Amino acid sequence: MRVPYLAAAHARGLCEAALEEALLRGDTQAAAPVADYKLPAGFADISFADKAPRALRWAVPGVEKWLAPRPKIHRSKCIGCGKCAEICPGHTITVENGKAHIVPRACIRCFCCHEMCPAKAIDVKRAGIFNL
């Protein structure tokens, strides 16, 4: 649960919380937990919260979410083929009135839709601060 995308997948019911509960295929010995494993001394969470001043750490998750890139559909280019909706692992894209629509809060930002769109109607929208 310390890996953010796995924690999010578990919260959405897409995977098990523990390795023992998962169905493993292939070299299962390679995935076996090491009993006395210790994280390296330089290990840090992926979050920037530990870099922020202590008084502002509560705001970091919201700011990170706000600044994160997201898919943006250009409705004028969308041909309504539905390939983005078919490929979306979060099932957050629907085609309504011949145009694709993304539910922003449910989007997991995998950008599969961006990669698969035959009309190149889906771009990656970044926060303006990163365009300086």
Residue frames as qw, qx, qy, qz and C-alpha x, y, z in Angstrom:
[[0.000, 0.883, 0.470, 0.000, 0.00, 0.00, 0.00],
 [0.342, -0.686, 0.097, 0.635, 3.04, 2.31, -0.04],
 [0.264, 0.038, 0.595, 0.758, 3.06, 2.36, -3.84],
 [0.287, 0.316, 0.196, -0.883, 0.55, 5.11, -4.74],
 [0.525, 0.176, -0.481, -0.680, -0.89, 3.59, -7.91],
 [0.396, -0.092, -0.914, 0.006, -1.32, 0.17, -6.24],
 [0.019, 0.278, 0.654, -0.703, -3.03, 1.78, -3.24],
 [0.410, 0.288, -0.059, -0.863, -5.37, 3.62, -5.63],
 [0.500, 0.088, -0.749, -0.425, -6.07, 0.41, -7.57],
 [0.240, -0.178, -0.902, 0.311, -6.88, -1.41, -4.32],
 [0.180, 0.293, 0.412, -0.844, -9.18, 1.40, -3.18],
 [0.530, 0.282, -0.261, -0.756, -11.08, 1.03, -6.48],
 [0.839, 0.004, 0.469, -0.277, -11.31, -2.76, -6.06],
 [0.678, 0.630, -0.328, -0.191, -8.96, -3.50, -8.96],
 [0.586, 0.347, -0.693, 0.237, -6.39, -5.55, -7.03],
 [0.763, -0.486, -0.413, 0.108, -5.84, -7.32, -3.74],
 [0.260, -0.930, 0.200, -0.168, -4.23, -5.58, -0.77],
 [0.542, -0.584, 0.601, 0.065, -1.76, -8.34, 0.01],
 [0.290, 0.486, -0.750, -0.341, 0.47, -10.41, -2.21],
 [0.220, -0.040, 0.960, -0.167, -0.78, -13.62, -0.59],
 [0.512, 0.477, 0.537, -0.471, -4.29, -12.91, -1.87],
 [0.425, 0.652, -0.314, -0.544, -3.20, -12.28, -5.45],
 [0.938, 0.213, 0.270, 0.036, -3.03, -14.93, -8.12],
 [0.143, -0.744, 0.530, 0.383, 0.59, -15.22, -9.17],
 [0.911, 0.392, 0.122, 0.027, 1.80, -16.71, -12.42],
 [0.521, 0.723, -0.364, 0.271, 5.32, -17.37, -13.60],
 [0.550, 0.193, -0.604, 0.543, 8.29, -17.31, -11.24],
 [0.527, -0.754, -0.270, -0.285, 6.44, -17.08, -7.93],
 [0.759, -0.351, -0.209, 0.507, 9.67, -17.49, -5.94],
 [0.375, 0.277, 0.044, 0.884, 10.92, -14.17, -7.34],
 [0.277, -0.608, -0.190, -0.719, 7.87, -12.46, -5.83],
 [0.695, -0.464, -0.522, 0.172, 8.23, -14.07, -2.40],
 [0.220, -0.931, 0.101, -0.272, 8.66, -11.50, 0.40],
 [0.565, 0.307, -0.564, 0.518, 12.08, -11.34, 2.05],
 [0.589, -0.618, -0.508, 0.116, 11.58, -11.78, 5.80],
 [0.512, -0.600, -0.145, 0.597, 14.30, -9.40, 7.06],
 [0.419, 0.516, 0.302, 0.683, 14.20, -6.85, 4.22],
 [0.221, -0.702, -0.257, 0.626, 14.91, -3.27, 5.24],
 [0.411, 0.879, 0.208, 0.126, 14.32, -0.23, 3.06],
 [0.617, 0.284, -0.106, 0.726, 17.47, 1.68, 2.02],
 [0.317, -0.490, -0.345, 0.735, 18.47, 4.59, 4.25],
 [0.016, -0.182, 0.234, 0.955, 17.83, 7.03, 1.40],
 [0.001, 0.465, 0.840, 0.280, 14.27, 5.78, 0.77],
 [0.161, 0.228, 0.229, -0.932, 11.68, 8.54, 0.48],
 [0.453, 0.552, 0.665, -0.217, 8.01, 8.51, -0.43],
 [0.377, 0.395, 0.517, 0.659, 7.08, 9.69, -3.90],
 [0.100, -0.910, -0.398, -0.060, 5.10, 12.51, -2.35],
 [0.361, 0.521, -0.166, 0.755, 6.65, 15.96, -2.08],
 [0.520, -0.784, -0.232, -0.249, 5.04, 16.44, 1.32],
 [0.779, -0.456, -0.098, 0.418, 8.26, 15.76, 3.19],
 [0.499, 0.200, 0.114, 0.835, 9.96, 18.59, 1.24],
 [0.130, -0.740, -0.278, -0.599, 7.31, 21.18, 2.12],
 [0.055, -0.371, 0.512, -0.773, 7.42, 23.29, 5.28],
 [0.070, -0.178, -0.931, 0.311, 5.71, 21.43, 8.12],
 [0.276, 0.394, 0.414, -0.773, 2.83, 23.94, 8.31],
 [0.506, 0.430, -0.273, -0.697, 1.96, 23.40, 4.62],
 [0.052, -0.183, 0.969, 0.155, 2.24, 19.60, 4.37],
 [0.431, 0.381, 0.722, -0.386, -1.52, 19.14, 4.68],
 [0.480, 0.698, 0.035, -0.531, -2.00, 21.00, 1.37],
 [0.091, -0.476, 0.756, 0.439, 0.54, 19.02, -0.69],
 [0.375, 0.209, 0.895, 0.121, -1.77, 16.17, -1.84],
 [0.363, 0.776, 0.447, -0.256, -4.35, 18.64, -3.16],
 [0.107, 0.824, -0.318, -0.457, -1.73, 20.76, -4.91],
 [0.260, -0.280, 0.857, 0.346, -0.10, 17.68, -6.45],
 [0.414, 0.450, 0.791, 0.002, -3.48, 16.53, -7.75],
 [0.278, 0.873, 0.193, -0.351, -4.24, 19.99, -9.15],
 [0.028, 0.765, -0.493, -0.413, -0.85, 20.23, -10.89],
 [0.559, -0.079, 0.802, 0.192, -0.85, 16.67, -12.28],
 [0.206, 0.214, -0.582, -0.757, -1.18, 16.33, -16.05],
 [0.544, 0.294, 0.691, -0.374, -4.52, 15.04, -17.37],
 [0.300, 0.247, 0.740, 0.549, -6.05, 14.03, -20.68],
 [0.258, 0.524, 0.176, -0.793, -8.00, 16.73, -22.52],
 [0.484, 0.409, 0.733, 0.249, -10.38, 15.96, -25.37],
 [0.079, 0.298, -0.240, -0.921, -10.53, 18.41, -28.25],
 [0.540, 0.429, 0.633, -0.351, -14.17, 18.04, -29.20],
 [0.475, 0.714, -0.168, -0.485, -13.61, 19.59, -32.62],
 [0.223, 0.501, -0.808, -0.215, -11.19, 16.78, -33.53],
 [0.425, -0.047, 0.858, -0.285, -13.13, 13.92, -31.87],
 [0.392, 0.093, -0.665, -0.629, -14.76, 11.58, -34.40],
 [0.715, -0.183, 0.267, -0.620, -16.76, 9.67, -31.75],
 [0.629, 0.266, -0.712, -0.164, -15.23, 6.29, -32.63],
 [0.812, -0.492, 0.040, -0.310, -15.16, 5.16, -28.98],
 [0.782, 0.261, -0.468, 0.318, -11.66, 3.66, -29.05],
 [0.045, 0.480, -0.503, 0.717, -10.73, 5.76, -26.02],
 [0.698, -0.318, 0.218, -0.603, -13.72, 4.43, -24.07],
 [0.958, 0.074, -0.266, -0.082, -12.86, 0.84, -25.05],
 [0.663, 0.324, -0.477, 0.477, -9.25, 1.12, -23.90],
 [0.210, -0.643, 0.309, -0.668, -9.85, 3.13, -20.69],
 [0.451, -0.023, -0.852, 0.264, -8.96, 0.86, -17.73],
 [0.040, 0.140, 0.581, -0.801, -10.91, 3.07, -15.32],
 [0.052, 0.554, 0.788, 0.264, -14.02, 3.10, -17.55],
 [0.108, -0.609, -0.305, 0.724, -14.20, 6.87, -17.12],
 [0.082, 0.269, -0.414, -0.866, -14.79, 7.75, -20.78],
 [0.478, 0.497, 0.704, -0.173, -18.16, 7.72, -22.48],
 [0.119, 0.084, 0.513, 0.846, -19.22, 8.77, -25.96],
 [0.169, 0.644, 0.606, -0.435, -22.21, 11.10, -25.81],
 [0.404, 0.846, 0.157, -0.310, -23.73, 12.76, -28.87],
 [0.802, 0.545, -0.002, 0.246, -20.87, 11.50, -31.01],
 [0.206, 0.762, -0.416, 0.451, -18.11, 13.00, -28.81],
 [0.680, -0.109, -0.621, 0.375, -15.95, 11.50, -26.08],
 [0.353, -0.780, 0.094, -0.508, -16.34, 12.73, -22.50],
 [0.549, 0.116, -0.691, 0.456, -13.99, 12.03, -19.54],
 [0.577, -0.772, -0.225, -0.144, -15.14, 12.06, -15.91],
 [0.270, 0.736, -0.442, 0.435, -12.16, 13.97, -14.45],
 [0.507, -0.587, 0.479, -0.412, -12.43, 12.76, -10.85],
 [0.946, -0.065, 0.300, -0.108, -12.44, 9.11, -11.87],
 [0.687, 0.660, -0.285, 0.105, -9.56, 9.42, -14.36],
 [0.842, -0.453, 0.120, 0.268, -6.43, 7.54, -13.23],
 [0.124, 0.907, -0.325, -0.237, -4.23, 9.51, -15.66],
 [0.771, -0.133, 0.561, 0.272, -2.80, 6.50, -17.46],
 [0.199, 0.655, -0.320, -0.654, -3.11, 8.33, -20.82],
 [0.453, 0.111, 0.853, 0.234, -4.09, 5.17, -22.70],
 [0.404, 0.773, 0.460, -0.165, -6.80, 7.24, -24.39],
 [0.062, 0.870, -0.276, -0.403, -4.20, 9.73, -25.60],
 [0.271, -0.391, 0.805, 0.354, -2.09, 6.93, -27.07],
 [0.382, 0.244, 0.882, 0.127, -4.97, 5.12, -28.79],
 [0.366, 0.724, 0.301, -0.501, -6.98, 7.99, -30.30],
 [0.628, 0.271, 0.530, 0.502, -6.83, 7.60, -34.09],
 [0.211, 0.870, 0.298, 0.332, -7.92, 11.23, -34.61],
 [0.482, 0.093, -0.295, 0.820, -5.30, 12.65, -32.21],
 [0.269, -0.707, -0.284, -0.589, -8.15, 14.39, -30.42],
 [0.710, -0.687, -0.151, 0.040, -6.81, 13.76, -26.90],
 [0.387, 0.649, -0.389, 0.527, -3.86, 15.79, -25.63],
 [0.620, -0.358, -0.508, 0.479, -2.07, 15.86, -22.31],
 [0.096, -0.882, -0.090, -0.452, -3.01, 19.03, -20.46],
 [0.621, -0.099, -0.430, 0.648, -0.35, 20.33, -18.12],
 [0.251, -0.855, -0.310, 0.332, -0.59, 23.10, -15.54],
 [0.369, 0.897, 0.018, 0.242, 0.51, 26.45, -16.96],
 [0.423, -0.841, 0.331, 0.063, 3.22, 26.79, -14.34],
 [0.766, -0.188, 0.525, 0.319, 5.19, 24.06, -16.15],
 [0.613, 0.645, 0.322, 0.323, 5.18, 26.02, -19.42],
 [0.156, -0.963, 0.110, 0.193, 7.44, 28.78, -18.09]]
